[in-house]
Amino acid sequence: MKQERTKQKIQSLSRYIIEKAECDSYRAGTRSKQWHIEADQKLLDAVGGRSVLLRQAGELEKRACISGKIIVKWKAVRTEIEKITVSSDAIPLLCQVEQIEDPRERQLSQMELTESWKSRVAQADWLIGMNGTRAYTTCYFKRLVVGRVQTPTLAMLAERQDKIEHFQKEAFYKVALTDGRLTVVSENIANEEAADLLASLCMDSEAVITQIKREQKKAFPPKLYDLTSLQREANRYFGYTAKKTLDMLQELYEEKLVTYPRTDSQFVTEDMGDTVEELVGKMPVLLPFLDYGQLGHNITRVINNAKVSDHHAILPTKEAVEKGISDLTADKKNLMMLVCQQLVQATGEEYQYEQTDIMVKCQGHDFTARGKVPVQMGFKAAGNAFKNQCVKAKPEEETEKETSIPYGYEEGMTLSPVKAEKTVHFTSPPKPFNEDTLLAAMETAGNKDFDSETEKKGLGTPATRAGIIEKLVSSGYAVSRR
């Protein structure tokens, strides 16, 4: 029992024992070759001289790992570290390092891995956060907070706003032809006179169908939710902020209705296959708009051991099925139904449709039309039922209507006479960020600058992005219009 309490004390206090020293510890006007560190002596004495043992205990920050190594090095405690707790994104790299057979090469890789964490987290936070904040505050005589994640996020907001404010719309034109049943449209035309001329030439003239192409296509089901994707869709469908979604998820987790929320994985492990299949089969109990015939059984689609670290994708629990969700608040109920319907969609059948492209030539110019007709609704049946039942206003990008090309048209057929009409359109400025699109931008920031093997991409982590957005708003750097 005493040993267990000691381990818990180490787990909870290790991240606070050693920190980078305050800026005042450095001599002004000089360049230090070493980082100054300082410690809380009482906390250090609580663990110093003992075998440092950090067991897996939730999602401890990477600085706990760094602090643990520094404690051992600083106190010269020559005892073996059995295990160092790290966050989920580091585990795959640690596994690769542990598989290195050469002891010297393995030790060197371990040292390089630790140094990369130190430079990326602890040292970068000090240089950009503490140091940068002091520099800007003293320079402008106003408290200006700088952060390793916060400042690049603010830069994205500022860049987008600058593009919006300096955007100058430009007109372009299209010419549409119709025989009364089929409507085909030209490419964009920059010059209005050219559009007027084409419309006048085609009016009451003949047009010939030069090509009809029909293809059977399909769309694959979406993945399960990680925290960021769930925050994005909760904002898109219900207008919830990222922080509100995380807070509600945490409460649902504590009520044992959903699995651990702070995850960056969208898959489950192989040993969870039976559990997932059982959950899918019981989803109509929680989703009254769902029929058992709309359930799919593609459980293998959501299984991928390689893409699950210490926390799998967000799922409803068996307790949620037993307890039900009728007693939850409206917002929590919306969130639960969002999680449940995603499980049904992710394990559903493919959406299949027939796409028809038709090309018509008139007065030497090509006009086109495209139609889509569903063949098998698949996973979209559950998604559409959820939106019709739970979402009051569908997002703009999902309001596109599926159109069909009328039957009876064949290649070489002449359409006569056709009516022609010129329409005016304008280029659009970039849309302001909302929490959905900002979370996506943070998650993918810098992806183009790194290859697919890069350890970590994006700004922040799934657990911290909501807090960064809230901090930008509360600090007055950004305005949220909800």
N, C-alpha and C positions, 0 to 999 in steps of 0.2 A: 504493500500500500504506500509506504514512504517513497519507494523508488518510482511508483506511478505518479505521485504528486510532484516529484522532482522533474520527471519528464514533461508533465503538463506545464510546470513553471518555466522550463526551458522553452517549450513551444510558444508560450504566450509572451515571454519577455525577450527572447533572443533578438528580435528585430529592433528593440529599443536600446540594447546595451551599448552598441558602438555605432556612431554616426560620424559623418564628415563634420569637422570642426567649423565653427562660425567664421565668417570672413575676417573678423577682428583678429583672429589668431595669426594671420599673415601680415608681414611687414609691408606697409604701403610703398608702392614704387619699385618693388622687387618681384622677381619671378621665381617661384618656388619649384623645386624639382620633385618634391614629394608631397603627397596629400597629407594634411594634418587630420588626425582622428582623435576623438575624445570619447570617454566612456562614463557611464554612471557607475561609480565604484561599488555602490551597494548592490546594484543588480549584477554586476560582474562577479562580486564575491559569492552571490547566490549560486552561480554555476561554475565558477572557476575552480580548477583543481579536481573536478570530477570528470568522468567520462561523458563527453558530449554526445547525447543520443537524441536525434530529432526524428520522431516518427511521423508517418503520414497522418495529418489531422486537419482535414478540410483544405481550403485553398490559402495556404500561407504565401505571403509575398516572396518574390525572389530575394529581397534583401535579407530575409531570414537565413537563407543559404549563405549569402555573402558574409553576414555578421558571424555566423557559426564558424566559418573558416578563419575570419580575422581574429575571433576570440582565441581559437586554438593557437594561431600563429603568434599573437601578441603575448599571451600568457605562457607560451612555450609548454603547453600541456601535451606531453608526449603519449597521449592515449589514442586509441583507434576510434575514428568516427564511423559508426556502423552504418548510418544512413542519414543523408541530409534531405530535408523536405524542400522540394522545388515546386513551382507552379506547372500547370499542365503542358504548356508549350515547350518546356525544357526536357520533358521525359523522353521523347523520341531521340533527342541528341545524346542524353545520358546513356540510353540503351546502346546506341551506336558506339559510344566511347568504351563502355564496359565490354564490348565484344572484341576489342582490339587485343590480340594475343600477346604482342611484345609489351612487357611491363613498363619499360622506359617510355615507349611511344604512347601507351595508355595514360601514364602519369602526365606526360606532356600535354596530351589532349585535354585531360581534366583541368590542368592549369590554364590552358587557353580558353576553355569554356567558362571557367570562373572569371577570368579577366574580362571576357566579352560581356558578361553580366554586370561586372563592376563598372565598366566604362559606359555601358548602355543605360543602366539604371541609376546607380548611386552617384557616379561622377557626373553624368549628364544632368541629373537632377540638380546637383550642386552648381555646376557651371551655368546652366540655363535658368534654373529656378531661383535659387538663393542669390547667386552672384548677379544674374541678369536683372532680377527685381530690384536689388539695391542700386545697381548702376542707373537704371531708368528712373527710379524714384528720386535719387539725389540729383540727377541731371535736369529733370523737369519739375522738381519741387511738388510732385504729386504722386500719390501711391499708384504705381503702375505694375501690375503683377505679370510676370513672365513665367511660362511653364514649358516643359519639354513637349507636352502633348497639347496644352491649351493654346500656345502661341501659333503653331502651324494650323490648328483648326480655325483660329481667328483669321489667319491669313487667307484660308480658303473662302471664308465668309466675305472678307473684304474684297478679294479678287472677283468673286461672283457679283457683288454689289456694284463694283466699278464697271464691269461689263454691262450690267443692266442699265446703269445711269448713262453710259456713253453709247448705248446701242442706237443706231439709226435704222429705222425700218425701211425696207425697199419693196417696191411693188413688183409683182410678176403676174403673168397672165396664163390662162389655159383656155383651150377651145374644146367644147363638148359637142359630140354628135349623137343624135338619137333617131331611130326609125319608129319610135313610139313604144318599143319593148326593150331594146338593148341600148345602153348608153356607154359610149367609149370616150376617153379623154386624151388629149394631146400631152406632150411633155411640157415642162415649164417654158414659157416664152418671156424673155426679158423686155422686149420692145412692144409697146402697146400697138403701134402702127402695124407691126408684123402680125400681131394677133387679130387685129381688125381685118386685115387683108385675107388671112387664112379663113376666118369665119365667113366672110362674104363669098369667097371662092367655093366653099363647101356647101353653103346654103342651097337647098333644093337640088343638089347634085347627086351623083352615084358614089357609093363606097363599096369596096370589095373586102370580104373576109379573107385574109391571107394566111392566118394560122389559128388553130385551136389546139391547145395543149391541156390534157387532163392528167393529173397525178394523184395517186393515193399517198397521203402524208399522215404523219402521226406526231404527237407531242408526248413527252414522257412526264410522269408524275413529278411533283416538286419533292424536295428533300424534307426531312423532319426539321423542326425548329432548333436552332441554337439561340442564345440570348439575343444577339443582334438582329437576326432575321425576324424573331418574334416581336421585338420592339418596333421594328420597321412596319410590320403589317398591322400591329395594334394601333400605331399612329395613322396608318393609311386608312384603315377601316373605321376606327372609333375616335381618332383624334387624341389618343392618350400620349402623353410625353414619355420619353424613354425612362425617366426616373419613376413616373407613376407606374408604368408597366413593371419595372424591376421591383418596386415596393410591394405591389400586389402579388407578384410572383413569389416574393420572399414569404409573404403571409400565407399564400396557398401552400408553399413548401412546408412551412411550420405546421400547417393544418394537415399535412400528409396527403394533399390532393394532387400535387405535381411533384416530379422528381427535381433534383438539384438544378436551380435556374442559371447559375453563373458558369455556363459551359460554352465552349467554342466549337463543339462537335455537332454534326447533323446526322450522326449514325449511331447504331447500337452494336454491341458485341455479339458474337455468335451464340454465346451461352444464354442470351436473352430472347432468342427466337421464339420459344414456346410462350414466354410471357407476353411478348408483343402480339403474337397471334391471338392469344386469349383476350387481350385488351381490345383488339380490333373487333372481335366478334361481339363484344359487349357495348360498343360505342352507341348503337341505337338507344340504349338505356339512358344515356346522357344527352343525346341529340334527337329530340322528338321529330325533327324534320327529315330524319334519315331513315331510309328503308333498308332492311337486311339485304335486299337484292343489289344495293349500291355498294356493298362491301367488296373489296378485293382481297386477294390472298397472296400478294407478291411480297412476302415478308423478307425474302433474300435481298430485295432492292434496298432495304434500309440497314442491312448488316455489312459492316466493314471494320474489322478489328484494327486495321492499320490507321484508321482515321478517328479512333477513340483513344483519348489519353486517360485521364483519371475520372472524367465525367462524360457520360453519353448524352445524346440529344434529349430535349425536354419532352416528357411524356406525362399523360395522366396516370394516376396510380390505381391499384386495385381498390384501395380505400375509397377513392373518389367514386368508383362504380357502386360500391356498397352503400356509401353515405348519400350519394346523389348531390346535385348542385343547386337544387331548388331554393335552399335557404340562404344562398350567397347573395351579396349585393349585386345590383345590376351590372356594375363594371367588372366585378370578379367573375360573374357568370359569363359575360362576353368573352373574357380572357380564357376561361376554361373551355368554352365551346370552340374558340379559335384553335387552341391546342389540340382538342379532340378531333376536329374536322381535318386538321393537318395530318394527323396520324392516319385517318381514313384515306385521304388523298395520296399520301406518300406510298401506301401499300396497295393502291388501286390499279386498275387496268389503264393501258395507254389510251389517250384520246386520239381517235382516227377521223380523218376528214378527207373529202375530195376537193382538190384545188383545180380550178379551171382558169386558164389564161387565154384570152382571145385578142387577136391583133387585126385591125382594120386599116386599110389604106384608102385615103381620099385626097385627091389633088397632090399626089406625091408625098404626103405626110402620113406618119403612122399614128394611130390612136389605139389605146389599149383599155382593157377592163379585166378585173380579176374577181372571181367568185369562190366562196368556200361553203361547202355543205357538210355538216356532221354525218359521219357514218356510224361511229361508236362513241358515246359520250365519255365512257371510262371514268377516270378520276374527277373529271369536271362536273359530273352529276352531283357529287357530294359538295364540291365547292360552290356550285350555283345555288344549291338548296340552302347552304349556309348564308350566302350573300342575300338571297331573297328573304330569308327569315330574320336575319340579325343585323344586316347592314342597311342603314336608312338611305345613304347616298353613296353610290358606287364611285370609286376613284375615276378620274377622267380617262386614264389609260385603259380602263376596262369597259368603257361604254361603247367601244367599237362594235358595230352590228355585223353579223355574218351575212353576206349577200350571195345570191346564187345567179348564175348566168342562165337566162331562159333557155328552155330546150327548143330544138328545131333549127338551130344554126349549124352550118357545115362550112368547111373550108371551100373557098371559091364562090360562095354565095354572094349575090349582089344585093345591096341594100339601097333602095331607091323609092322615093327621094328621102334624103336625110335633112334634118334641121340642125343648124349650127348656132352655138351661143358662146360668146366670150365671157369669161368670169375673171374677176380681179381678186388677187390674194396678196398677202403681205408677209414678209419674213418676221419671225417672232424672236424677242430677246430671250436669253436664258431665264429659266424660272428661278425665283428665289429659293434657297434651301428651306425645306421643312425638316422635321426631325427624321423622317423616313430617309430622305435623300442625303441628309448630312451624315447620318449613321453609315450609310452605304459609302459615302466619300471617305469617311474616316477609316472604314474597314479596308478599303482598297487603295488608300493613299500610298504612292510610291511603287505600286506593283509593276509599272512599266520600267522602273529603274533596276529591278532585281530579277534574277532568274527564278525558275520554279522551285529550286532547291534551297532558296534562302530560308533561314530559320523562322523569321517572323516578319510579317508585313503589316502595313497599316499603322494608324495612330491609336494608341491606347489599347485596352483589352475590352472584351465584352462587358466585364464588370465595372470598368471605369468610364466608359464613353458617356453614359447618361450623366454622371457627375460632372464631367467636363462641360457638357452642354449647359447644365444648370448653373455651373459656376460662371460661364461666360455671360449668361443672362443676368444673374444676380449681381455681377460686378459692373454691369452697365455697358459691357463691350458689345453685346448683341441684344436685339429686341425680339421677343417671341410674340407673334400675333396668332392667337389660337381662337 
